[in-house]
Amino acid sequence: MVNTADQELGSTGIVVLAAGFGSRFDSSVHKLLVDLHGRPLVSWALDAAAGVPAAAHFVVTRDASIASLLPDNFVELRNPRPQDGLASSLALALDRAKAIGLGAVTVGLGDQPCIPKEAWSRVARARTNGVAIATYAGVRANPVKLTLSVFGLLERFGDVGARSIFDRVEAVEVPCPGDPFDVDTRQDLEHVQAVERN
Protein backbone atom coordinates (compact mmCIF):
# COMPACT_ATOMS: atom_id res chain seq x y z
CA MET A 1 0.00 0.00 0.00
CA VAL A 2 1.40 3.40 -1.04
CA ASN A 3 1.39 5.96 1.76
CA THR A 4 0.18 9.51 1.20
CA ALA A 5 3.66 11.03 1.47
CA ASP A 6 4.91 8.83 -1.38
CA GLN A 7 1.82 9.72 -3.41
CA GLU A 8 2.68 13.39 -2.96
CA LEU A 9 6.21 12.81 -4.25
CA GLY A 10 4.85 10.92 -7.25
CA SER A 11 3.09 14.03 -8.55
CA THR A 12 5.51 16.70 -7.32
CA GLY A 13 8.43 18.29 -9.14
CA ILE A 14 11.52 19.79 -7.52
CA VAL A 15 12.70 23.19 -8.77
CA VAL A 16 15.95 25.01 -8.01
CA LEU A 17 15.99 28.63 -9.17
CA ALA A 18 19.49 29.57 -10.32
CA ALA A 19 19.04 32.27 -12.95
CA GLY A 20 19.78 35.37 -10.87
CA PHE A 21 22.61 37.76 -11.67
CA GLY A 22 24.05 37.90 -8.13
CA SER A 23 24.47 41.66 -8.52
CA ARG A 24 25.06 42.20 -4.79
CA PHE A 25 27.90 39.70 -4.62
CA ASP A 26 30.88 40.57 -6.82
CA SER A 27 30.56 41.47 -10.48
CA SER A 28 33.91 39.84 -11.30
CA VAL A 29 32.71 36.30 -10.50
CA HIS A 30 29.68 34.07 -11.01
CA LYS A 31 28.24 33.86 -7.50
CA LEU A 32 26.85 30.35 -7.86
CA LEU A 33 30.27 29.04 -8.88
CA VAL A 34 32.27 30.40 -5.95
CA ASP A 35 33.88 27.81 -3.72
CA LEU A 36 32.23 26.75 -0.48
CA HIS A 37 34.21 24.05 1.29
CA GLY A 38 35.54 22.56 -1.92
CA ARG A 39 32.32 22.67 -3.93
CA PRO A 40 30.60 25.34 -6.03
CA LEU A 41 27.99 27.20 -4.00
CA VAL A 42 25.07 26.04 -6.16
CA SER A 43 26.06 22.38 -5.82
CA TRP A 44 24.96 22.32 -2.19
CA ALA A 45 21.36 23.15 -3.16
CA LEU A 46 21.35 20.98 -6.27
CA ASP A 47 22.67 17.90 -4.49
CA ALA A 48 20.26 18.28 -1.56
CA ALA A 49 17.29 18.63 -3.91
CA ALA A 50 18.49 15.78 -6.15
CA GLY A 51 18.27 13.38 -3.22
CA VAL A 52 14.48 13.68 -3.03
CA PRO A 53 12.79 10.97 -5.16
CA ALA A 54 10.27 13.30 -6.77
CA ALA A 55 8.48 13.02 -10.14
CA ALA A 56 10.86 15.47 -11.86
CA HIS A 57 13.77 17.77 -11.06
CA PHE A 58 14.31 21.13 -12.77
CA VAL A 59 16.85 23.90 -12.46
CA VAL A 60 16.20 27.28 -14.04
CA THR A 61 19.36 28.97 -15.31
CA ARG A 62 20.30 32.05 -17.30
CA ASP A 63 23.21 30.55 -19.27
CA ALA A 64 25.32 27.41 -19.62
CA SER A 65 27.66 28.18 -16.72
CA ILE A 66 26.35 25.55 -14.27
CA ALA A 67 25.31 22.90 -16.80
CA SER A 68 28.28 20.66 -15.98
CA LEU A 69 27.35 20.66 -12.29
CA LEU A 70 23.83 19.30 -12.64
CA PRO A 71 23.01 15.95 -11.04
CA ASP A 72 21.88 13.35 -13.57
CA ASN A 73 18.21 13.60 -12.61
CA PHE A 74 17.98 17.34 -13.30
CA VAL A 75 16.56 18.94 -16.44
CA GLU A 76 17.86 22.43 -17.19
CA LEU A 77 15.34 25.12 -18.15
CA ARG A 78 17.04 28.17 -19.63
CA ASN A 79 15.29 31.48 -18.89
CA PRO A 80 15.58 33.60 -22.07
CA ARG A 81 14.83 36.77 -20.10
CA PRO A 82 16.38 36.44 -16.64
CA GLN A 83 16.32 40.23 -16.37
CA ASP A 84 12.54 39.88 -15.88
CA GLY A 85 13.24 38.66 -12.36
CA LEU A 86 12.74 35.64 -10.16
CA ALA A 87 9.05 35.49 -11.02
CA SER A 88 9.88 34.85 -14.68
CA SER A 89 12.07 31.89 -13.73
CA LEU A 90 9.38 30.49 -11.48
CA ALA A 91 6.78 30.91 -14.24
CA LEU A 92 8.99 28.97 -16.65
CA ALA A 93 9.19 26.07 -14.20
CA LEU A 94 5.47 26.13 -13.47
CA ASP A 95 4.64 26.07 -17.18
CA ARG A 96 6.85 23.00 -17.67
CA ALA A 97 5.38 21.28 -14.62
CA LYS A 98 1.84 21.87 -15.87
CA ALA A 99 2.75 20.69 -19.37
CA ILE A 100 3.96 17.31 -18.09
CA GLY A 101 1.01 16.82 -15.76
CA LEU A 102 2.53 17.46 -12.34
CA GLY A 103 0.21 18.37 -9.49
CA ALA A 104 2.72 20.50 -7.56
CA VAL A 105 6.28 21.78 -7.43
CA THR A 106 8.60 22.36 -4.50
CA VAL A 107 10.80 25.38 -5.12
CA GLY A 108 14.04 26.58 -3.54
CA LEU A 109 17.00 28.79 -4.37
CA GLY A 110 20.45 27.94 -5.63
CA ASP A 111 22.16 30.30 -3.17
CA GLN A 112 20.89 28.70 0.04
CA PRO A 113 23.54 26.04 0.74
CA CYS A 114 22.48 25.15 4.30
CA ILE A 115 19.07 23.70 3.47
CA PRO A 116 19.48 19.90 3.64
CA LYS A 117 17.77 17.13 1.71
CA GLU A 118 15.49 16.46 4.70
CA ALA A 119 13.95 19.95 4.44
CA TRP A 120 13.31 19.52 0.70
CA SER A 121 11.78 16.11 1.37
CA ARG A 122 9.51 17.23 4.21
CA VAL A 123 8.06 20.08 2.16
CA ALA A 124 7.67 18.00 -1.01
CA ARG A 125 5.81 15.29 0.95
CA ALA A 126 3.47 17.73 2.72
CA ARG A 127 -0.21 17.64 1.83
CA THR A 128 -1.89 20.93 1.02
CA ASN A 129 -4.54 22.41 -1.24
CA GLY A 130 -2.50 25.60 -1.56
CA VAL A 131 1.10 25.96 -0.42
CA ALA A 132 3.41 24.26 2.06
CA ILE A 133 6.16 26.41 3.55
CA ALA A 134 9.36 25.33 5.28
CA THR A 135 9.87 26.92 8.70
CA TYR A 136 13.09 27.20 10.71
CA ALA A 137 12.55 27.93 14.40
CA GLY A 138 9.12 29.22 13.42
CA VAL A 139 10.33 31.51 10.62
CA ARG A 140 8.95 30.90 7.13
CA ALA A 141 11.48 30.40 4.34
CA ASN A 142 12.34 28.08 1.44
CA PRO A 143 11.64 25.59 0.04
CA VAL A 144 7.97 26.18 -0.73
CA LYS A 145 5.53 23.72 -2.27
CA LEU A 146 3.02 25.15 -4.75
CA THR A 147 0.05 23.09 -5.88
CA LEU A 148 -1.39 23.33 -9.38
CA SER A 149 -4.39 25.24 -8.04
CA VAL A 150 -2.23 28.27 -7.18
CA PHE A 151 -0.03 28.42 -10.29
CA GLY A 152 -2.27 31.01 -11.93
CA LEU A 153 -2.12 33.33 -8.89
CA LEU A 154 1.60 33.95 -9.15
CA GLU A 155 3.26 36.91 -10.86
CA ARG A 156 5.20 36.20 -14.05
CA PHE A 157 7.53 39.21 -13.90
CA GLY A 158 9.52 40.92 -11.17
CA ASP A 159 11.16 39.63 -8.03
CA VAL A 160 8.02 38.70 -6.10
CA GLY A 161 7.89 34.98 -5.46
CA ALA A 162 5.28 32.77 -3.84
CA ARG A 163 5.19 34.85 -0.65
CA SER A 164 2.69 37.19 -2.32
CA ILE A 165 -0.06 34.55 -2.17
CA PHE A 166 0.52 33.07 1.27
CA ASP A 167 -2.36 35.00 2.81
CA ARG A 168 -4.79 34.09 0.00
CA VAL A 169 -4.53 30.30 -0.03
CA GLU A 170 -4.22 27.38 2.38
CA ALA A 171 -0.72 27.65 3.82
CA VAL A 172 0.69 24.64 5.69
CA GLU A 173 3.85 25.22 7.71
CA VAL A 174 6.45 22.44 7.74
CA PRO A 175 9.11 22.55 10.51
CA CYS A 176 12.50 21.75 8.96
CA PRO A 177 16.14 21.24 9.95
CA GLY A 178 18.85 23.43 8.48
CA ASP A 179 19.29 27.13 7.89
CA PRO A 180 17.75 29.13 5.01
CA PHE A 181 20.55 31.71 4.99
CA ASP A 182 20.99 33.35 1.56
CA VAL A 183 24.45 34.00 0.19
CA ASP A 184 23.85 37.39 -1.41
CA THR A 185 27.18 39.10 -0.72
CA ARG A 186 30.84 38.19 -0.26
CA GLN A 187 30.33 38.81 3.47
CA ASP A 188 27.46 36.29 3.47
CA LEU A 189 29.78 33.68 1.98
CA GLU A 190 32.37 34.37 4.65
CA HIS A 191 29.64 34.01 7.30
CA VAL A 192 28.60 30.58 6.02
CA GLN A 193 32.23 29.47 5.84
CA ALA A 194 32.81 30.58 9.42
CA VAL A 195 29.67 28.83 10.70
CA GLU A 196 30.67 25.59 8.99
CA ARG A 197 34.19 25.78 10.44
CA ASN A 198 32.77 26.20 13.93
C-alpha positions in Angstrom: 0.0 0.0 0.0 1.4 3.4 -1.0 1.4 6.0 1.8 0.2 9.5 1.2 3.7 11.0 1.5 4.9 8.8 -1.4 1.8 9.7 -3.4 2.7 13.4 -3.0 6.2 12.8 -4.2 4.8 10.9 -7.2 3.1 14.0 -8.5 5.5 16.7 -7.3 8.4 18.3 -9.1 11.5 19.8 -7.5 12.7 23.2 -8.8 16.0 25.0 -8.0 16.0 28.6 -9.2 19.5 29.6 -10.3 19.0 32.3 -13.0 19.8 35.4 -10.9 22.6 37.8 -11.7 24.0 37.9 -8.1 24.5 41.7 -8.5 25.1 42.2 -4.8 27.9 39.7 -4.6 30.9 40.6 -6.8 30.6 41.5 -10.5 33.9 39.8 -11.3 32.7 36.3 -10.5 29.7 34.1 -11.0 28.2 33.9 -7.5 26.9 30.4 -7.9 30.3 29.0 -8.9 32.3 30.4 -5.9 33.9 27.8 -3.7 32.2 26.7 -0.5 34.2 24.1 1.3 35.5 22.6 -1.9 32.3 22.7 -3.9 30.6 25.3 -6.0 28.0 27.2 -4.0 25.1 26.0 -6.2 26.1 22.4 -5.8 25.0 22.3 -2.2 21.4 23.1 -3.2 21.3 21.0 -6.3 22.7 17.9 -4.5 20.3 18.3 -1.6 17.3 18.6 -3.9 18.5 15.8 -6.1 18.3 13.4 -3.2 14.5 13.7 -3.0 12.8 11.0 -5.2 10.3 13.3 -6.8 8.5 13.0 -10.1 10.9 15.5 -11.9 13.8 17.8 -11.1 14.3 21.1 -12.8 16.9 23.9 -12.5 16.2 27.3 -14.0 19.4 29.0 -15.3 20.3 32.0 -17.3 23.2 30.5 -19.3 25.3 27.4 -19.6 27.7 28.2 -16.7 26.4 25.6 -14.3 25.3 22.9 -16.8 28.3 20.7 -16.0 27.3 20.7 -12.3 23.8 19.3 -12.6 23.0 15.9 -11.0 21.9 13.4 -13.6 18.2 13.6 -12.6 18.0 17.3 -13.3 16.6 18.9 -16.4 17.9 22.4 -17.2 15.3 25.1 -18.1 17.0 28.2 -19.6 15.3 31.5 -18.9 15.6 33.6 -22.1 14.8 36.8 -20.1 16.4 36.4 -16.6 16.3 40.2 -16.4 12.5 39.9 -15.9 13.2 38.7 -12.4 12.7 35.6 -10.2 9.0 35.5 -11.0 9.9 34.8 -14.7 12.1 31.9 -13.7 9.4 30.5 -11.5 6.8 30.9 -14.2 9.0 29.0 -16.6 9.2 26.1 -14.2 5.5 26.1 -13.5 4.6 26.1 -17.2 6.8 23.0 -17.7 5.4 21.3 -14.6 1.8 21.9 -15.9 2.8 20.7 -19.4 4.0 17.3 -18.1 1.0 16.8 -15.8 2.5 17.5 -12.3 0.2 18.4 -9.5 2.7 20.5 -7.6 6.3 21.8 -7.4 8.6 22.4 -4.5 10.8 25.4 -5.1 14.0 26.6 -3.5 17.0 28.8 -4.4 20.5 27.9 -5.6 22.2 30.3 -3.2 20.9 28.7 0.0 23.5 26.0 0.7 22.5 25.2 4.3 19.1 23.7 3.5 19.5 19.9 3.6 17.8 17.1 1.7 15.5 16.5 4.7 14.0 19.9 4.4 13.3 19.5 0.7 11.8 16.1 1.4 9.5 17.2 4.2 8.1 20.1 2.2 7.7 18.0 -1.0 5.8 15.3 0.9 3.5 17.7 2.7 -0.2 17.6 1.8 -1.9 20.9 1.0 -4.5 22.4 -1.2 -2.5 25.6 -1.6 1.1 26.0 -0.4 3.4 24.3 2.1 6.2 26.4 3.5 9.4 25.3 5.3 9.9 26.9 8.7 13.1 27.2 10.7 12.5 27.9 14.4 9.1 29.2 13.4 10.3 31.5 10.6 9.0 30.9 7.1 11.5 30.4 4.3 12.3 28.1 1.4 11.6 25.6 0.0 8.0 26.2 -0.7 5.5 23.7 -2.3 3.0 25.1 -4.7 0.1 23.1 -5.9 -1.4 23.3 -9.4 -4.4 25.2 -8.0 -2.2 28.3 -7.2 0.0 28.4 -10.3 -2.3 31.0 -11.9 -2.1 33.3 -8.9 1.6 33.9 -9.2 3.3 36.9 -10.9 5.2 36.2 -14.1 7.5 39.2 -13.9 9.5 40.9 -11.2 11.2 39.6 -8.0 8.0 38.7 -6.1 7.9 35.0 -5.5 5.3 32.8 -3.8 5.2 34.8 -0.6 2.7 37.2 -2.3 -0.1 34.5 -2.2 0.5 33.1 1.3 -2.4 35.0 2.8 -4.8 34.1 0.0 -4.5 30.3 0.0 -4.2 27.4 2.4 -0.7 27.7 3.8 0.7 24.6 5.7 3.8 25.2 7.7 6.4 22.4 7.7 9.1 22.6 10.5 12.5 21.8 9.0 16.1 21.2 9.9 18.9 23.4 8.5 19.3 27.1 7.9 17.8 29.1 5.0 20.6 31.7 5.0 21.0 33.4 1.6 24.4 34.0 0.2 23.9 37.4 -1.4 27.2 39.1 -0.7 30.8 38.2 -0.3 30.3 38.8 3.5 27.5 36.3 3.5 29.8 33.7 2.0 32.4 34.4 4.7 29.6 34.0 7.3 28.6 30.6 6.0 32.2 29.5 5.8 32.8 30.6 9.4 29.7 28.8 10.7 30.7 25.6 9.0 34.2 25.8 10.4 32.8 26.2 13.9 
